Each structure stands twice: as C-alpha cells, then as structure tokens.
Amino acid sequence: MDRAQQRNAWAWVPSISFSQAVPYVAVMMLSTVMYKNLGVSNTDLAFYTAWLYLPWVIKPLWSPIVELFGTKRRWIVLLQLLTGAALASVALTLHLPDFFRVSLAVLWLMAFSSATHDIASDGYYMLGLPTQHQQAAFVGVRSAFYKLAMISGQGGLVYLAGRLATSSGDPAWAWSIVFGLMAALMLALGAYHQLILPRPDTDRSHAAGGALWQDFLHTFHSFFQKPGIKATLGFLLLYRLGEAQLLKMAAPFLLDPRAQGGLGLSTETVGMVYGTVGVCAMVLGGLAGGLVISRFGLKRSLWPMLFVMHVPDLVFVYLAIALPTNTVLISACLAVEQFGYGFGFSAFLLYMVLVADGEHKTAHYAICTGFMALGMMLPGMVSGWIQQHLGYQHFFIWACISTLPAFAMTALVRIDPEFGRK
C-alpha cells in the first residue's frame, strides 16, 4: 500500500467504523437505560427494545437493494444523515405525553437505517481497500474504533445523562441533550464522509437486477444445504440464550432501588462500572479469546471458552443475593462477567466464519449474523416479563440455567481441528 492510499484509508476507515457503532449503541444499549430512567417497566422496555433487533435479523433479505440502486458511498452518506435526523427526532419526542410509543417508532426507523448502513459499509470496505493485504491491515483499526464508540456511548454518554439528570431533576431533558449530541455527531460524520470518502471505480449500481436476484436466491438455498445445518442453526440461536436475557436486564438491575431487589446505583455510576469498566473488560476478553484460538485452534478452544463465557454469569446471582454497596466490588464482578463474555464470544464469531467459508462467504456470514441477532432478540423480548415474575435473584438463576442448551449444541457441532490455528 503506498503512502497516499494509506493516508486516505486512515482518513475514512476509523470514522466509518465509529459511525457504524453509534446508532447500534443508541438503539440497543442507551435506549434501555433511557427508558428505565423515564419510568418504563422492565417488561415493556425489554419486550419493545428487543424488537429493535429485527432489522439486524432480516438485513440479508434486502442486501440486494443496496447493490441494485446507487453506489455504496451514496448509501453511507445518506444513511448517516438519516440517522442523525432520527437521533434528533428522538431528542424532540421525550417530553411528549406519548413519548414511549413515538420514540420507539423513531428508533425502529433508525434501526433499519443502521442495519442498511452496515450492509453498505461492509461492502464499501472491500471496494475502498481492494487487496486482502489492505483489508487485513485495517481489521484491528475497524474493531478498535467500533469498540471506542461503544465505550463512549455506554460509558461517557450514560454518565453524562446521569449528571445532567441529577443537576436538572429532569431525566427527559438530560436524555434529550444526549441524543441531540449524537445527532450532531452523525450529521457531522455524514458531511465529512461526503467530502472525504474515495470514489472507487468498482463502486457502482448493478444494472442486471434479474441476475442479481437469482444469485441471491441461490445463495440462500446453498446456505441451508450446508452439512450439519440443523446443528449449526441450533448453535447460532442458543449459544447466547442465557446471556441474551441477562444482558437485557443488567442495566435495570443496576438501576432499580434496593427495595425492589436492584443495586440502586445512579445512572452516572452505571456508566462508569458497566459502560466503561465492563466494556473495556469485554474488549480485553475478546483479544484474549483470539489469542487462545490462534494458539490451539477453535475445536480445542471451544469447550473451555464456553465455560469461561457462561460460568461468570453467576456473579449476577451473587450481586442479587448480597446486594453489595462497594462500587469497586461491583465493578470487579461486572468486569469478570464481561471479560468472560468477550472471551467466549470470540469463539462464536470464528465459528460463523467457519460456517460461511466457501462460495458466497460474505453473504453466508451475513445470514449467520441474522440468526445470531435472532438468538438475542427472542430471549430478550421475554426477559423483562420473566424478571418481573421471578424477581432478580431467581431471574439470574434462571438465566444461568438457560445457558445449558449452549452446552448441548456445542456437543453437536463439527469443527476441523486445524481451523483457527495460526
């Protein structure tokens, strides 16, 4: 890669990766904390925010549209501007009498926009960085800036919302400011990318729409003809069955008063202990998981990584029973659980790479991610209802029991012993 190419890539790869994470963090993470602060019940916030996963579940179904109409560069810029407008709309709805329904509708639109933006961005990376050497060189950069956006959102913005709510006594105003800041950021990124993104010659619409749709249908058919596909689908859907429920209720548990079985933490404290310490531990866990797999291969690593991912879920059982008040202790417990999640999730991601390997690997990987999202959406929808019927102590015990199907499916999948070894 010459210096000009390297400079151009550094000008847009980090910013696109960051912009991919911003709406996802807003839809899937900040919305849960926001609705909890605004008095929405655990049942409602879990059910309706879990529905927001749906665009990521079904995004492979409309990926040909991105290929057929316009360039990926144009899709990226327009969708970032649309996301910015949606974030601003959320900020404007929070003082309305029917804020929950109206803001959910806007978040739903933003979720579809974000999922489509992911399709365009992933395709654009391969066009803007045409060689495997260039793509490999920026894999770490993409991951780092995506995680940076997660820490900034779950940590910094949640902390800011808590501070603003404490000083003003108005959580709706505080979250309006936070979503307004995210809107300004996305609009600025859209304007920046309109100026800075390269225009690869290969980035063009496909006129042969009929052939594209035929290839699309063939791609789907070939995915479901893969050997052992039933065990694969079961693994993709059940690997995070317990984690999907636990993650949806983690923030409400940290925020709920101790009289209701929660830890009674302030919003800004949740931003520090869960959004900052927890996410950093998850990133470190992911890095450690990648190193283990590269040393021993996925087959030898999968069972130990499965245990490391799910056994730390027991820390939530401890927290719900002991209800500690020491912030350092709470942070340590969350760090252990999140490190284990990041560590075990590395194996899950690499297994999807194994499943997608072969012809149509990009499209097959996208289908895998759709089933992965479905495996998070469905359990998350009922997690709030289960928690309100069981209470936090019994709910977290149930979440730990729900990890058992992952062990059963792991016993059924078949993996090449050399896959993943460096």
BELUR-V492948 format. One record per pair of residues at least 12 apart in sequence whose ideal C-beta (glycine too) atoms are under 6 Angstrom apart, sorted by the first residue. I is the first residue (numbers start at 1). GAP is how many residues later the second one is. D is the distance in whole Angstrom. If there is no record, write none. Layout:
BEGIN
<<I GAP D> <I GAP D>>
END
This chain:
BEGIN
<<1 133 5> <8 190 6> <11 185 5> <12 184 6> <12 185 5> <13 125 5> <13 128 6> <14 127 6> <14 131 4> <16 105 5> <17 125 4> <17 128 4> <17 129 5> <18 127 5> <18 131 5> <19 61 6> <19 170 5> <20 98 6> <20 101 6> <21 125 5> <21 128 3> <21 129 6> <22 127 6> <23 60 5> <23 87 5> <23 91 4> <24 90 6> <25 125 6> <25 128 4> <26 156 6> <27 25 5> <27 80 5> <27 83 6> <27 84 5> <29 125 5> <31 18 5> <31 76 6> <32 13 6> <32 17 6> <32 219 5> <33 125 6> <33 218 5> <34 141 5> <36 216 5> <36 219 5> <37 134 4> <38 133 6> <40 60 6> <42 210 5> <42 342 4> <42 345 5> <42 346 5> <43 341 4> <43 342 5> <43 345 5> <46 202 5> <46 337 5> <46 338 3> <47 334 5> <48 56 6> <50 327 5> <50 330 4> <50 331 4> <52 55 6> <52 59 5> <53 320 5> <53 323 6> <53 324 4> <55 56 4> <55 57 5> <55 60 4> <56 59 5> <56 317 4> <57 313 5> <57 316 4> <57 317 5> <59 56 4> <60 306 5> <60 307 5> <60 310 5> <63 56 5> <64 148 5> <64 152 5> <66 53 5> <66 54 5> <67 139 5> <67 145 6> <68 138 6> <68 141 5> <69 136 6> <70 135 6> <71 132 5> <72 48 5> <72 51 5> <72 52 4> <72 131 5> <73 124 5> <73 130 6> <75 45 4> <76 44 5> <76 45 6> <77 113 5> <77 116 5> <77 117 5> <79 34 5> <79 37 6> <79 38 4> <80 106 6> <80 109 5> <80 110 4> <81 109 4> <82 31 5> <83 27 6> <83 30 5> <83 103 5> <84 99 5> <84 102 4> <84 103 4> <86 20 5> <86 23 6> <86 24 4> <87 92 5> <87 95 5> <87 96 4> <88 95 4> <89 17 5> <90 13 5> <90 16 5> <90 89 5> <91 85 4> <91 88 4> <91 89 4> <94 78 4> <94 81 6> <94 82 5> <95 77 5> <127 73 4> <127 75 5> <127 76 5> <128 70 6> <128 72 6> <147 136 5> <150 129 5> <151 128 5> <154 121 3> <154 125 6> <155 116 5> <155 120 4> <155 121 3> <157 21 5> <158 113 3> <158 117 5> <159 109 5> <159 112 3> <161 13 5> <161 14 5> <161 17 5> <161 106 6> <162 104 6> <162 105 3> <162 106 3> <163 105 5> <164 13 6> <219 141 5> <219 144 5> <223 141 5> <223 144 5> <228 186 6> <231 181 4> <231 182 5> <232 123 6> <234 175 5> <235 174 4> <235 178 5> <236 135 4> <236 136 6> <237 138 4> <238 167 4> <238 168 5> <238 171 5> <239 109 5> <239 167 5> <240 135 6> <241 138 6> <241 161 5> <241 164 6> <242 157 5> <242 160 4> <242 161 4> <244 132 5> <244 135 4> <244 136 5> <245 134 5> <245 138 4> <245 154 5> <246 67 6> <246 153 4> <248 132 4> <248 135 4> <249 134 5> <249 138 5> <253 139 5> <254 16 5> <258 65 6> <261 130 5> <261 131 4> <273 57 6> <273 58 4> <273 61 6> <274 60 6> <277 54 5> <277 58 5> <278 56 5> <278 60 4> <281 54 4> <281 57 4> <281 58 4> <282 56 4> <282 59 6> <282 60 4> <285 54 4> <285 57 3> <285 58 4> <286 56 4> <286 60 5> <288 55 6> <289 54 4> <289 57 3> <290 56 5> <293 57 6> <293 127 5> <294 128 4> <297 120 6> <297 121 6> <297 123 5> <297 124 4> <298 52 5> <298 117 5> <298 121 5> <298 122 4> <299 116 4> <299 118 5> <302 45 5> <305 39 5> <305 42 4> <306 104 6> <308 32 5> <308 35 5> <308 36 6> <309 31 5> <309 32 6> <309 35 2> <310 93 4> <312 24 5> <312 25 4> <312 28 4> <313 87 5> <315 18 4> <315 21 6> <315 22 5> <316 80 4> <317 79 5> <317 80 6> <319 14 6> <320 72 4> <320 73 4> <320 76 5> <321 72 6> <350 70 6> <352 16 4> <354 65 6> <355 13 6> <356 12 6>>
END
